[in-house]
Every structure is written in structure tokens, then in C-alpha cells.
Amino acid sequence: MSIAIAIISAMLAGTGLVLQQHAAEQAPKSYFLRLRLIASLLRRRRWLAGISLLAVGQALSVWAVGHLDLSVSEPLMATSLIFALILAVPLSGQRLCRTELLGALILAAGVTILSVSRTASAQGMRFGSFAYWPAAAAIAVIAFGFAYAGWRREGQQRATLTAAASGLIFGISDALTRRSVQIIDTRHFSGLLTSWPAYSLVAASLIGMWLMQGSFNAAPLRASLPAITAAEPVAGIALGVLVFGDVIRVSPWMIALQITGLAALVIGVLMVARGSALGSFTPAQALRAHHPLAALASARPRGAEAAPQPLRLTSNAQDRPEALVGELVGGERAD
């Protein structure tokens, strides 16, 4: 049951991520990591729909993370990339290529291998302790380094570095979620309100979300989603071993199986996310390419000695795709 809930959570999260990025990429790039970006997104219905789906997915993931080892739940959550691909294909107008399909299959195989390796019988080691919570602070410092490096760069590098920071913070959030569920199971909900993991979870979730929206704003989804999808399970699995004592299988064949599964997971993520379907699908670009009057707006009239003045778009049209349609339709000049 917990595995099924984790997969449903990944489906909702993948769909929500695509809708959020679809809206965030249209915001001005000067809004990167500024509160103006969030204020702008709050007025976009597609972003609100995406954040709602992500919230439902996160709520379901609380159950999965609380009742599964992080080394099991984290790979399952990575399948959100497959569901993101399914939605991104019609939005981008691109065809699903062989590389993306093969990457999705490799990703699914990696998830299966990691899940099987967790349930197989083999000698294991366990050395986790709540005394290792400072490891989360070390991961947060690394995330800050990625975010700072992203701030100093532009375009796809900015998106990838900021997304990596977001993924690491989300991995910390997953570990805090697991601890919060444990507190509820042992001391009921009232015990959660008097414990530090609950408030740390809220702070980590907000920071991770803020960084993720910044990465979505900086470049197309293929520049950010691979880093988020890869960094989150790495941080989550590390904290699962160090803090919660998740068992590490130590037989030679089991170690080889786990390395193979992890490698397949990373390769599959990169192959799917770097395909054309997760490229830029800004509505304004689609309108310029497909609207029948777009060519008329920029074409040179026959017999004219001088080139026509370029079509001027108001700032309102630049920010709103529907306003662009109005200007392309109503802005056609008569000669």
C-alpha cells in the first residue's frame, strides 16, 4: 500500500512540477529568487493548479516517507520525472523521441532494482543515530553553495545549480517528514507541535520551494528537473542511513546490484530530462510559431521600397500570451 501511495504521489508531483515551470518560465528573468516572482506566480492559474497538485502529492508522500525506508521511498519519488514527461509532450508540441523513451525505461528499471535490493535477504549493517542530525546541516551548507553559484551565473547553469540546491533541501525535508511521522505515531499530534522537526520541516519546505521556482524561472525544465530529481534522493538516502539507521546490504552481489540501480536511476533521469519534450514550451513562442497572422505581421509588403516597421508589443502582451494573440490579430497594418 505504501509503495502504491508513493507512486501516486510521484504522478501528482510530476504533473504539478510541469505546470509550475510552464508558468514560472514566463515571468521576467529579473525576478530570479525574489519575492516578486512568487507574487507574480500567485496570479497565474496554471501555477496555482500546479502547486495544488504538488501539495496533494506531498501530502501523500508524507505517508510513504513515514512508513518506508528513505532508500526505498526516494527512488520511487524519482518516477515523477516519467509523469512529467507524459504531460510535457503535449504542452511542448514535441514528439517523444527514442532517447526519452529509453531513459524512462532505464529509470523504471533503476527504481525496481533499488527496491528489490532493499527487500532481499543479505547481511546488513546499521549505524544510524539521531545524534547524526548535524549531517542535515552539512547538506544545507552544500545547498547554499550551489544556490550562491547559481546566483552568479545565467541561463541553464543558473537553473541547474539552483535546482541542485533545491533538491538537496527537499532531501532534508523528506528526512524531517519521516521524523515528524514517527513523533505522531509515538506521541500523537500534540507531541509534534512541541518538537523541533515539525518547524524545521516547514522552513525546509518553503526554502526548497523558493529555490525550485527560481530554477524554473531561469531556464527550460530540462535544465532544472534532472538536478532536482537526482539531488533529492541522494540527500534523503544519506540521511536515512546516517540518522535513521537504514540497513546497508554488504554482500558483494548486493552492493553491485545497488550500484547498478543507482547508476540506472541517474542515467535515466538525465536521458529523459535532456530530451526535446522537456524543452521550453513558453506559450508566447508557440503563438509566434503557429499563429496564422504571425507571418503577416512580420512579412514585407510587395512593392514596398522600405521595410515595414517591426510589430511592437506592449509590455502587457509580452507578459500575457492571450494579449499577444490580440496584438497579432488586431495589430496587422494596412498598406
C-alpha positions as CSV (number, residue, x, y, z in Angstrom):
1,M,0.0,0.0,0.0
2,S,2.8,2.5,0.9
3,I,4.5,1.8,-2.4
4,A,1.3,2.4,-4.4
5,I,0.8,5.7,-2.4
6,A,4.4,6.7,-3.3
7,I,3.8,6.2,-7.0
8,I,0.5,8.2,-6.9
9,S,2.4,10.9,-5.1
10,A,5.1,10.9,-7.8
11,M,2.4,11.2,-10.5
12,L,0.8,14.2,-8.9
13,A,4.2,15.8,-8.2
14,G,5.4,15.3,-11.7
15,T,2.3,16.9,-13.2
16,G,2.4,19.8,-10.7
17,L,6.1,20.5,-11.5
18,V,5.4,20.8,-15.2
19,L,2.5,23.2,-14.7
20,Q,4.6,25.3,-12.3
21,Q,7.6,25.6,-14.6
22,H,5.3,26.3,-17.5
23,A,4.1,29.4,-15.6
24,A,7.4,30.4,-13.9
25,E,9.4,30.5,-17.1
26,Q,7.2,33.2,-18.5
27,A,8.0,35.6,-15.6
28,P,10.7,38.2,-16.1
29,K,14.2,36.8,-15.5
30,S,14.9,39.7,-13.3
31,Y,12.6,38.2,-10.7
32,F,15.0,35.3,-10.0
33,L,15.0,34.4,-6.3
34,R,12.9,37.5,-5.5
35,L,9.6,37.7,-3.7
36,R,8.2,39.4,-6.8
37,L,8.5,36.1,-8.6
38,I,6.2,34.4,-6.1
39,A,3.8,37.4,-6.2
40,S,3.7,37.2,-10.0
41,L,3.0,33.4,-9.9
42,L,0.2,33.7,-7.4
43,R,-1.8,35.5,-10.2
44,R,-1.3,32.7,-12.7
45,R,-4.0,30.0,-12.7
46,R,-1.7,27.3,-14.2
47,W,0.8,27.8,-11.5
48,L,-1.9,27.6,-8.8
49,A,-3.1,24.4,-10.4
50,G,0.4,23.0,-10.4
51,I,1.1,24.0,-6.8
52,S,-2.2,22.4,-5.7
53,L,-1.3,19.1,-7.4
54,L,2.1,19.2,-5.8
55,A,0.6,19.9,-2.4
56,V,-1.7,16.8,-2.7
57,G,1.3,14.8,-3.9
58,Q,3.4,15.9,-1.0
59,A,0.6,15.1,1.4
60,L,0.5,11.6,0.1
61,S,4.3,11.3,0.2
62,V,4.2,12.0,3.9
63,W,2.6,8.6,4.4
64,A,5.1,6.9,2.1
65,V,8.2,8.6,3.6
66,G,6.9,7.9,7.1
67,H,6.3,4.2,6.5
68,L,9.1,3.2,4.1
69,D,12.8,3.4,4.3
70,L,14.1,6.6,2.6
71,S,16.3,4.3,0.4
72,V,13.0,2.8,-0.9
73,S,10.7,5.9,-1.0
74,E,13.3,8.2,-2.6
75,P,13.8,6.2,-5.8
76,L,10.0,5.7,-6.1
77,M,9.6,9.5,-5.9
78,A,12.1,9.9,-8.7
79,T,9.5,8.4,-11.1
80,S,7.8,11.8,-11.0
81,L,10.0,12.5,-14.0
82,I,8.2,9.9,-16.1
83,F,4.8,11.6,-15.3
84,A,6.3,15.0,-16.0
85,L,7.4,13.7,-19.4
86,I,3.9,12.5,-20.2
87,L,2.4,15.9,-19.6
88,A,5.3,17.9,-21.2
89,V,4.9,16.2,-24.6
90,P,1.5,17.8,-25.5
91,L,2.5,21.1,-23.9
92,S,5.7,21.4,-25.8
93,G,4.3,20.2,-29.1
94,Q,7.4,17.9,-29.4
95,R,7.3,14.2,-30.2
96,L,8.6,11.6,-27.8
97,C,12.0,10.5,-29.1
98,R,13.7,7.2,-28.6
99,T,16.2,8.6,-26.2
100,E,13.5,9.9,-23.8
101,L,11.5,6.6,-24.0
102,L,14.7,4.6,-23.4
103,G,15.6,6.9,-20.5
104,A,12.1,6.3,-19.0
105,L,12.6,2.6,-19.2
106,I,16.1,2.8,-17.6
107,L,14.7,5.0,-14.9
108,A,11.9,2.5,-14.1
109,A,14.5,-0.4,-14.1
110,G,16.7,1.5,-11.7
111,V,13.8,2.1,-9.3
112,T,12.9,-1.6,-9.5
113,I,16.5,-2.7,-8.8
114,L,16.8,-0.5,-5.8
115,S,13.5,-1.6,-4.4
116,V,14.4,-5.3,-4.9
117,S,17.8,-4.8,-3.3
118,R,16.2,-3.3,-0.2
119,T,13.9,-6.3,0.4
120,A,16.4,-9.1,-0.4
121,S,17.8,-11.2,2.4
122,A,21.5,-10.4,2.9
123,Q,23.9,-9.5,5.7
124,G,23.5,-5.8,6.6
125,M,25.0,-3.0,8.6
126,R,23.1,-0.4,10.7
127,F,24.7,2.5,12.4
128,G,22.2,5.3,12.3
129,S,21.5,7.6,15.2
130,F,19.6,10.8,15.9
131,A,23.0,12.2,17.0
132,Y,23.8,12.4,13.3
133,W,21.3,15.1,12.6
134,P,24.1,17.7,12.0
135,A,24.6,15.9,8.7
136,A,21.5,17.6,7.6
137,A,23.2,21.0,8.4
138,A,26.2,19.9,6.3
139,I,23.9,19.1,3.4
140,A,22.2,22.5,3.8
141,V,25.6,24.2,3.6
142,I,26.4,22.4,0.3
143,A,22.9,23.5,-0.9
144,F,23.8,27.1,-0.1
145,G,27.0,26.8,-2.1
146,F,25.0,25.6,-5.1
147,A,22.5,28.4,-4.7
148,Y,25.2,31.0,-4.4
149,A,26.9,29.7,-7.5
150,G,23.6,29.8,-9.4
151,W,23.0,33.4,-8.4
152,R,26.3,34.4,-10.0
153,R,25.5,32.7,-13.3
154,E,22.9,33.0,-16.0
155,G,20.6,30.7,-18.1
156,Q,20.9,27.0,-17.9
157,Q,23.8,27.0,-15.4
158,R,21.8,29.1,-13.1
159,A,18.8,26.8,-13.4
160,T,20.8,23.6,-12.8
161,L,22.8,24.9,-9.8
162,T,19.7,26.4,-8.1
163,A,17.8,23.2,-8.8
164,A,20.5,21.1,-7.2
165,A,20.3,23.2,-4.1
166,S,16.5,22.8,-4.1
167,G,16.8,19.0,-4.5
168,L,19.2,18.8,-1.5
169,I,16.9,20.9,0.7
170,F,13.9,18.6,-0.4
171,G,16.0,15.6,0.7
172,I,16.4,17.2,4.1
173,S,12.7,17.9,4.1
174,D,12.0,14.2,3.4
175,A,14.1,13.2,6.4
176,L,12.3,15.7,8.6
177,T,9.0,14.4,7.3
178,R,9.9,10.8,8.4
179,R,10.9,12.0,11.8
180,S,7.6,14.0,12.2
181,V,5.6,10.9,11.3
182,Q,7.5,8.9,13.9
183,I,6.7,11.5,16.5
184,I,3.0,11.5,15.6
185,D,2.9,7.6,15.8
186,T,4.5,7.6,19.3
187,R,3.3,10.8,21.0
188,H,0.3,11.8,18.9
189,F,-0.2,15.1,17.1
190,S,0.2,17.2,20.2
191,G,3.8,16.0,20.6
192,L,4.6,17.2,17.1
193,L,3.7,20.8,18.0
194,T,6.3,20.8,20.8
195,S,9.1,19.3,18.7
196,W,11.7,21.0,16.5
197,P,11.4,18.7,13.5
198,A,7.9,20.0,12.6
199,Y,9.1,23.6,12.4
200,S,12.3,22.7,10.7
201,L,10.2,20.8,8.1
202,V,8.1,23.9,7.4
203,A,11.2,26.0,7.0
204,A,13.0,23.5,4.7
205,S,9.9,23.0,2.6
206,L,9.5,26.7,2.0
207,I,13.2,27.2,1.2
208,G,13.2,24.3,-1.2
209,M,10.1,25.6,-2.9
210,W,11.5,29.1,-3.3
211,L,14.7,27.7,-4.8
212,M,12.8,25.4,-7.2
213,Q,10.6,28.3,-8.5
214,G,13.8,30.3,-9.1
215,S,15.3,27.4,-11.1
216,F,12.1,27.1,-13.1
217,N,12.2,30.8,-13.9
218,A,15.8,30.7,-15.1
219,A,15.6,28.2,-18.0
220,P,13.6,25.4,-19.6
221,L,12.6,22.4,-17.5
222,R,15.3,20.1,-18.8
223,A,17.9,22.4,-17.1
224,S,16.3,22.1,-13.6
225,L,14.3,18.9,-13.3
226,P,17.3,16.5,-13.7
227,A,19.2,18.2,-10.8
228,I,16.1,18.2,-8.5
229,T,15.3,14.6,-9.3
230,A,18.9,13.4,-8.7
231,A,19.8,15.5,-5.7
232,E,16.7,14.8,-3.6
233,P,17.2,11.0,-3.3
234,V,20.9,11.4,-2.7
235,A,20.3,13.6,0.3
236,G,17.4,11.6,1.5
237,I,19.2,8.2,1.3
238,A,22.3,9.7,3.0
239,L,20.2,10.9,5.9
240,G,18.2,7.7,6.0
241,V,21.4,5.8,6.6
242,L,23.1,8.2,9.0
243,V,20.1,9.3,11.1
244,F,17.5,6.6,10.9
245,G,19.8,3.5,10.6
246,D,18.5,2.2,7.2
247,V,20.3,-1.1,6.6
248,I,23.2,-1.2,4.2
249,R,23.5,-4.6,2.5
250,V,27.1,-5.6,2.4
251,S,27.3,-8.8,0.3
252,P,29.4,-8.3,-2.9
253,W,26.5,-9.1,-5.2
254,M,24.1,-6.9,-3.3
255,I,26.5,-3.9,-3.4
256,A,26.9,-4.4,-7.1
257,L,23.1,-4.6,-7.5
258,Q,22.6,-1.3,-5.6
259,I,25.3,0.5,-7.6
260,T,23.7,-0.7,-10.8
261,G,20.3,0.5,-9.7
262,L,21.6,3.9,-8.6
263,A,23.5,4.3,-11.9
264,A,20.4,3.4,-13.9
265,L,18.4,5.9,-11.9
266,V,20.9,8.8,-12.6
267,I,21.3,7.8,-16.3
268,G,17.5,7.5,-16.8
269,V,16.9,10.9,-15.2
270,L,19.5,12.6,-17.5
271,M,18.2,10.9,-20.7
272,V,14.6,11.8,-20.0
273,A,15.1,15.3,-18.8
274,R,17.5,16.3,-21.6
275,G,15.1,15.4,-24.4
276,S,13.2,17.8,-26.5
277,A,9.9,17.3,-24.8
278,L,11.2,19.0,-21.6
279,G,12.5,22.0,-23.6
280,S,11.0,25.4,-23.5
281,F,7.2,25.4,-24.1
282,T,6.5,29.1,-23.4
283,P,3.1,29.9,-24.9
284,A,4.3,33.1,-26.5
285,Q,6.8,31.2,-28.5
286,A,4.2,28.7,-29.6
287,L,1.9,31.6,-30.7
288,R,4.6,33.2,-32.8
289,A,5.4,29.9,-34.5
290,H,1.9,28.7,-35.1
291,H,-0.5,31.7,-35.3
292,P,-1.5,32.3,-39.0
293,L,-1.2,36.0,-38.7
294,A,2.3,35.9,-37.2
295,A,3.9,35.7,-40.6
296,L,1.7,38.5,-41.9
297,A,2.8,40.7,-39.1
298,S,6.4,40.4,-40.0
299,A,6.2,40.0,-43.8
300,R,7.4,42.7,-46.1
301,P,4.6,44.1,-48.4
302,R,5.1,43.6,-52.1
303,G,6.2,46.7,-53.9
304,A,7.3,48.5,-50.8
305,E,10.7,50.3,-51.0
306,A,11.4,50.3,-47.3
307,A,11.0,47.5,-44.9
308,P,7.9,47.9,-42.6
309,Q,8.3,48.8,-39.0
310,P,8.6,45.8,-36.7
311,L,5.5,44.8,-34.9
312,R,5.7,46.4,-31.4
313,L,4.3,44.5,-28.5
314,T,3.2,46.3,-25.3
315,S,4.6,45.1,-22.0
316,N,1.2,43.7,-21.3
317,A,1.4,41.5,-24.4
318,Q,4.9,40.3,-23.5
319,D,3.8,39.1,-20.1
320,R,0.4,37.6,-21.2
321,P,0.1,35.1,-24.1
322,E,-3.6,36.0,-24.7
323,A,-2.7,39.6,-25.1
324,L,-0.1,38.6,-27.7
325,V,-2.9,37.0,-29.7
326,G,-4.9,40.2,-29.6
327,E,-2.0,42.3,-30.9
328,L,-1.1,39.8,-33.6
329,V,-4.8,39.7,-34.8
330,G,-5.6,43.4,-34.3
331,G,-2.1,44.8,-34.9
332,E,-1.9,43.9,-38.6
333,R,-1.1,47.1,-40.6
334,A,-2.9,48.1,-43.7
335,D,-0.7,49.3,-46.6
